[in-house]
Amino acid sequence: MSSRLAILASGEGTTAEVCIRAAHSGSVNFTVPLVICSRRQAGIFARIERLNQELGLAIECVLVNATTHPAANGETIQTGQQTTA
């Protein structure tokens, strides 16, 4: 049974593509069902859509950042810190 790997990305996704292609070809023993990105305009979203179509995959690519997951009411977060959630 292969492991499942989530990829964290913030840019164009060239490294993610290499991992996904390696997993698809069977040269590594993992699958990539999820890519998480912190930047709405990152090229990784289009890249994952293209790879899904080209390779017949169903990789989910989601945006997770301070806008999609804001701090709790009254919680003050400085850049580089995590929320208590």
C-alpha positions in Angstrom: 0.0 0.0 0.0 1.4 3.4 -1.0 1.5 6.4 1.3 -0.6 9.5 0.6 1.3 12.8 0.4 -0.2 16.3 0.6 2.0 19.0 -1.0 2.2 22.5 0.3 2.8 25.1 -2.5 2.9 28.8 -3.0 4.1 29.3 -6.5 4.1 27.8 -10.0 4.2 24.2 -8.7 7.2 22.8 -10.7 8.4 20.7 -7.8 4.9 19.5 -7.1 4.6 18.4 -10.8 7.8 16.4 -10.6 6.4 14.6 -7.5 3.0 14.0 -9.1 4.5 12.6 -12.3 6.9 10.3 -10.3 3.9 9.0 -8.3 1.8 8.5 -11.4 4.6 6.6 -13.2 5.1 4.4 -10.1 8.7 5.3 -9.6 7.9 6.4 -6.0 5.6 4.7 -3.5 3.2 7.4 -2.8 0.1 9.2 -4.2 -0.7 12.9 -4.2 -4.4 13.4 -3.5 -4.1 17.0 -2.2 -2.2 20.2 -2.9 -2.6 23.1 -0.4 -1.6 26.6 -1.6 -1.4 29.8 0.3 -1.6 32.3 -2.7 -4.8 32.7 -4.7 -3.0 33.7 -7.9 -0.4 31.0 -7.8 0.2 29.0 -11.0 -0.2 25.7 -9.1 -3.9 25.8 -9.5 -3.8 25.8 -13.3 -0.9 23.3 -13.2 -3.0 20.8 -11.1 -6.0 21.2 -13.4 -3.8 20.5 -16.4 -2.2 17.4 -14.7 -5.6 16.1 -13.7 -6.8 16.2 -17.3 -3.6 15.0 -18.8 -3.0 12.1 -16.4 -6.6 11.3 -15.5 -6.1 12.2 -11.9 -8.4 13.8 -9.3 -5.9 15.8 -7.2 -7.7 18.5 -5.1 -6.0 21.9 -5.0 -7.2 24.1 -2.2 -6.4 27.6 -1.0 -5.6 28.0 2.7 -4.5 31.3 4.0 -5.5 34.1 6.5 -8.5 35.1 4.3 -9.9 31.6 4.0 -9.1 30.7 7.6 -9.1 33.9 9.6 -8.0 34.3 13.2 -10.7 34.0 15.9 -12.4 37.1 17.2 -10.1 39.0 19.5 -7.1 36.9 18.4 -4.1 39.0 17.2 -1.7 37.3 14.9 1.6 38.7 13.6 3.1 37.6 10.3 4.8 34.2 10.7 2.7 33.1 13.7 -0.1 30.6 13.8 -3.6 31.0 15.1 -4.6 29.0 18.2 -7.0 27.0 16.1 
